[in-house]
């Protein structure tokens, strides 16, 4: 049986060589939003992995949109130049498709890096600022309440999303993912736990979905036709009375109607009261339900660690692609090893062609060697 994991995947006019996607993974290593040599090394090794798509980490649409003061951004000429330098070097040697996840952290901004504890930095402190959110409800009980966004704020943020998408297109990026998951701003609008507004952006499901959908429509309009745009979502808050899977199905259908090429299904991140039931592939049932209900190409993520596990998810029709994060950090050649295990082929840089083990002499695509 042909390995489904290595079948091509079509997203609008973008063809991926396989169904292994590298998930966005924050590195907290930018300077004033600008990509650094760390990004050159980090993205360079991931780009050589043979995965069908490389997604850049959550990329902020403004300085205040960053999770930390060390987040990657794409909101001015300096951040654009820095990312252009990194992407140019990566593409010289590993010219595969690249997706950008564009994001606003909302009330989860102004934080320490995870290895510094990850707690909120007060607005008056160095590297801190006043956060914003749909309602003045802090993420943690002891945190400074965010500024509740007014109509002018929402218009400005929507324009920032659009401006970042335009910069991404100037950089030749192949696809755009909006970050609507993990408790960041768009998710904060969706969940009744963080959205207590009484205007057209709060209350009913339709109202809570309104701003995320407006952002999606605005970004979709400025990304050229044929280049895919989709959203990453948290399918549940894992909290009673919070955002849930039924509501996510409604959101997915609305995104499909607006031209979304796919949906990337994660969970959690909004509330400190979340009670997540962890286990191998623990989020896959959420992706499966959304795929069955909407027919939207669905990307599954969450403790997918082995090639056999990933292959089974696709063979059983539970998702259309898998997205790997920690597994790729631990093993940046995961797609090579998956292809070897499943009897498939993967693309590798020509500088590494001679690394094929004796038992896998046809592992890499389009290899050729001279006689000297």
N, C-alpha and C positions, 0 to 999 in steps of 0.2 A: 504494500500500500504506500502511495506517495505521501511524504510528510506534509500535512496541511500547513504546518508552521512555516514551511518554505515555499508555499504558493504565493504568487504575486497578490497584492491587494490594491484595488483601485479606489482612490478617494478623489472625487471629481476628476480632474485631468492629471492628477499626480499618481503615478504607478510606483508602488513600493515593491522591491524585489522579494521581500518576505514579510511575515506578520509579527516580527519581533520589533517592538518600539522601545526606545530608551526614554524612560520617563523623566520629566523635569526634576532636578535635584539641586536645591539651593546649596551654594558653596560658601556664602558669607565671606567672600574674599575679594570683592570689588573695592575700589577707592573712589569715593564720591560718585558712586554709580557706574564707574568705568571698569570695563573688563581688564584684567591684569594678566601677567605671564602665567599665573596659576590656571586661568581659564584656557590659555593656550595649551598647557600640558593636559589638563583634565579633559577638555573637549577633543583634543587631538587623539588621545588614546581611545576614547569612546567612539570617535568617528572611524577608527580602524577596526572596529569590532565586527563589521559585517551586518549589523542590525539594519532593518529596513528603513528606519527613521530615527534621527537624533533630535531630541527636543531640548532646547536650552532651558536652563533653570528659570523659575519665576522671575520675570523681568519687569521692573516697576515702571509705571507710566509717569511718575513724578517723584521728587525726593520724599514727599510725605507718604507716598504709596509703598515705600520700602518696608519690609518686615524689620530689618535692622539697618543701621547706617552703613553696613558693609554689603548690602544687596546689590545685585546687578540691576542697572537701569538702562532705559533707552528713551530719554526725554529731552536731550539737548544735543548740540553738535559734538560736544566732548564725548558723551557716552556713545554716540553713533560712530565717531571715528575709532574709538577704542574697540568696539565690537567688530567693526569692519576689519581692523588689523588682525584680530583673532580668527575671524571667519575666513579671511583671505589666506592665511597660513594653513588652516585646516583643509580648505578646499584644494590647495595645491597638491595635497597628497592623498586625500580621502574625500573625493567629490560626491558624496552621497547627499540625499535630501535632508534639509534641516527645517525643523519647526521651532517656533518661538512661543512660549507661554507668556502672555502679557497679563499683568496682575496689579491689583491694589489691595494692600493688606488691611485697610480699614482700621478697626479698633485693635487689631493684633500687630500694628506697626509699633515703632519706637521701642524695639526689644533688644536685649542683649543677644549675642550669638549663642547658639545652643551650648557650646563648650564653656561659655561664661555663665551658664545657668538659665538663659532664655527669658528671664523675667522682664517686665516692662521697665523702661528707663523713664523717669519722670520728665515732664516737658522742660523744666528749667535746668536739667543736667546736660553735660556734654553728651553729644550723640543722641539726645532725646528731643521729642517734639510732641505737640498736642495731636492726638489721633482723632479720626473722624469715623462716623458710622451712621447707619440709618436712624438710630435712636441713641440717647445718651446713657447707654447701658454698658458698663465695662465688661471685658472678657473675664477677669478675675475680680473677686469681691474687694480686694484691697487696691485695685488699680485706679488710676485717674479716669473718671468718666470721659468718653469721647465727646467731641463736638457733634451735635446732631445736624446732619446735612440739610441745608435749605435748597430751594429750587435753583438758585444761582450756583451753589456748590455742585449740584448734580449736573448741571449743564457744563460746568468747567471740567468735571471728572470725565464725562462722556467725551468731551473734546480731547482730553488727554489720551484716552484710549485710542481715539481715531488718529491722533498725531503719532503715537507710538506705532500703530499699524502701518502708517505711511512710511515711517522711517524703516521699519522692517522690510517693506517692499523695496525701498531704495537699496537695502543691503542684499537683495536677491534671495531672501528667505522664502522657502517653498510652501509653508503652511503656517496657520495661526491657531493657537489654542487659547481661549479665554479661561482664566482661572476662576471658576465658580464653585470651588470646593474648599475644604479644610478650614472653614471658619473665616475666610478672608472676605473682602467687602461684598462681592456679588452674592456669596453665600449668606452673608449677614442680612441682605435684603430678603432672601428667600425664607429664612427661618423665623417663625413666630417667637422664638426665644430671644432673638436679637433685634427684631423689627416690631416696634409697638407704635408705628406711625398711624396717624388718623387721616392722612391725605390719600391721594390716588396711588401712593407707593406702599401702603400698609393695609393690614386687615385681611381681606380675602386673598385666596391663592392667586387670582388674576392680578391683584394689585401688588402682591409681594414679588411676583415674577416680572412685573412691568419694567423696572429699571434694568435688570440683567438682560431682558429681551431687547430693550432699546439699545443697550451697548452692543449686543450681538448684531443687530440690524445695522448699526452705524459702522461697525468694523467690517461687516460683510460687504457693505456698499463701497468701501475704499480699497478692498483687496480685489485684484483683478479676477474676473470670471475664470473659472477653471482651477484657481488656487484654493485649496480647501480651508475652511474655517470651521472650528467646532469648539465645544466647551468641555472642560473637566468639571465634574459635579461630585458632591458628596450625596450619595443616595439616601442616607439617613444620618441624623444627628446622634443616634444611639441614646436618645433621651426621650422619655415619655412626653407627649405634647409638642415635640420638636418637628423639624422637617423630616419627612418620611418617604418611603419608596413609592407609595401611590402618587404623592405630589411630584416626585422625580419623573415618573412616567408622563405626567401631564406636561412637565417642563420639556422633556425630551421630544414629545410630539410637537410642541410649539416651536422648538428649535428646528426640527425637521421641516416644518412648514415654512420656515424662514431661510432655508437653504443650508442648514448644517450638514457637513459631510460625514459626521460621525458624532459619537459621544464617548467620553472617557470617564469610566465609572469608578470612583473611590467612595469613601465614607468618612464621617466624623470630622473632628477638628474644631467644631464651633463652641462646644461647651465643656467646662471643666467637670461637669457631672456625667459625661459620657461613660457608658458601660459597654465597651467593645468586646465582643466574643471572638477572640483571636483563634486562628487555626489555619492550616494550609489552604490557600485560595478562599479565605473567608469572605471576600467581597464579590467573588464570582457569581453567586446566586443573584445579586442585585443587577449585575450586567446582563445575566441571562433573562431576567424578568423584563428589563427594558428592551432588549433585543426582540423578545417574543411579542411584546405589546406594541412596538412602534415600527419594527423592521429597519431601524436606523443602524448603520454599521457601528458596532459596539466594541470598545477597547476595555479589556479586563485588567485589573491590577490588584496586588495585595497578596503577599507571601506566595507568589508563584516563583518557585526556585529551581525546579528541575525540568529538563527538556521533555521527559515523559509526561509530567503534569501539564505543561503548557500545550503539548500536542493533544492530550486527551480533552482539554477544554475546547479546542478548536474542532477536533473530530466529532465531538458530541454536540456541536452547534451552539455552545453556550455563549460564545463571543466570536468576533471576527478577527481579533488581534489580541496579543498580550503585551502589556507594558511592564518593563522591569526597571527597578530603581536600585535598591540595596544589593540585589543579586549581581547587577552590572558593576557596581562599585567594587564588590568583592572579587569578581571575575570579569574583567573587561573583555575577555575573549569568549564569553558565554555563548554567543551565536556560533563561533567556530566549533566549540565542543558539542553544542546541540546538533549541528549539521553532521558531525562525525558520528554521534550516537544514533541519529535517525536516518543515516544513509543519504543525506542531501548534500548540496553544494552551497558555498557561501563566497562572497567576494572579499578579497584581502588585498592590501597594498602589494605591489610587485616586489618591493624590498623584502617581503616576508614569504614569498612563494616557496622558497626552499625549506621552510620550516615544517612542511607537511610531513607527518609521521609516515613511515613505510606502509603501514596498513591503511592509510587514507590518502593515497597518491592522487585521487581525483576530488579532494575536498574543496580546493579553491577553483573558482571559475576562471576560464580564459587564460590559464597559465601557459607559458612557453619558455623554453630554455635553449641556449646555444650549446655547442659542443666543447667549448674551451673551459 
